[in-house]
């Protein structure tokens, strides 16, 4: 009698298949195939002939004439070289030598040094809750505003992407297709596309003219937690629990680079057109700045002591901020130079948002929201998100937030299954809400 076939559940079979593919690809997932030198040489020659074919013969003639002239020239000492070496001086300084002049008495007496003072923070109006939108059936994990500022999209643990009218808060459309929590959303400013990623390892491109998925980007070995679109190139960057960030060509769906180097989940990601074009933050408590062209890490910032769950780039100042339970830190691009700490938000900071006026808002896992002045790091407001009726107080958690494109409305995605919209209090003024600014003589830079 033939042996009975052991029947396994679909879940077990899928898990085994996943483990096999994970073990197969994990070791070399960041390695690109070796470059074929011969093919590269042929490619360069074809490109050169295609672009410069009409002038290549003229350039070759000019080079031949120059070589003939060099051969026919008599061997004379190079006076110009001697003159140059004399001008450089004995120690090889690149500046022209000038004789020392007698210093004036005023130059010797240095001016008395001023005591360093902290700049006074700019006054910002306090923020207040304006609208609560409910409709999702699970934790709301991500939010994105479209470039025209007319609607915004949210993704949740109910596996649905919902698109809402920004002015009225009414639901416009629901998109279904993910089979697990939707963790990241991004709306393209160059195409009518919406990009989404989730815990089902899927990265989808939705055509908003037809409300259908038109592309899938396959390659992540585990849940995809965050994604970002490059502002000027047709490139999508995704990152997640497999400790990598992947760069995708939008059209061809090719995995251009796999940015490997983090040793734990990559929880946050930001893209900009200037260097560094990609910034990632990870649960391994490091931030990495990436060279997009080479697909390599340029710099690793190890100042944080705990998971970096959020990274936000200032729209105009060429600086960025990173959030961790220890504190929020600000950094200068392109080299990642430390600027200052924004201390005081004692919670797991899940998300941050910044607007063009320099208001930085951080959202915590316990429902706290802190508003900061970007330049000085002054905390001008603290809010506690109220849970919707019927929810437990422990569901006051903020998972994602973003400003609309005018910077006047703040949209938050929360654990009580609601979306909340905040706006500035129009009735507030400097008299009613004065700046309580008491700086020390000099703010200590704690690393």
Secondary structure, 3 states (H helix, E strand, C coil): CCCCCCCCCHHHHHHHHHHHHHHHHCCCCCCCCCCCHHHHHHHHHHHHHHHHHHHHHHHHHHHHHHHHHHHHCCCCCCHHHHHHHHHHCCCCCCCCCCCCCCCCHHHHCCCCCCCCCCCCCCCCCCEEEEEEEECCCCCEEEEEECCCCCEEEEEECCCEEEEEECCCCCEEEEEECCCCCEEEEEECCCCCEEEEEECCCCEEEEECCCCEEEEECCCCCCCEEEEEECCCCCEEEEEECCCEEEEEECCCCCEEEEEECCCCCEEEEEECCCCCCEEEEECCCCEEEEECCCCEEEEEECCCCCCEEEEEECCCCCEEEEEECCCEEEEECCCCEEEEEECCCCCCEEEEEECCCCEEEEEECCCEEEEEECCCCCEEEEEECCCCCCCCHHHCCEEEEEECCCCCEEEEEECCCEEEEEEECCCCCCCCCCCCCCCCCCCCCCC
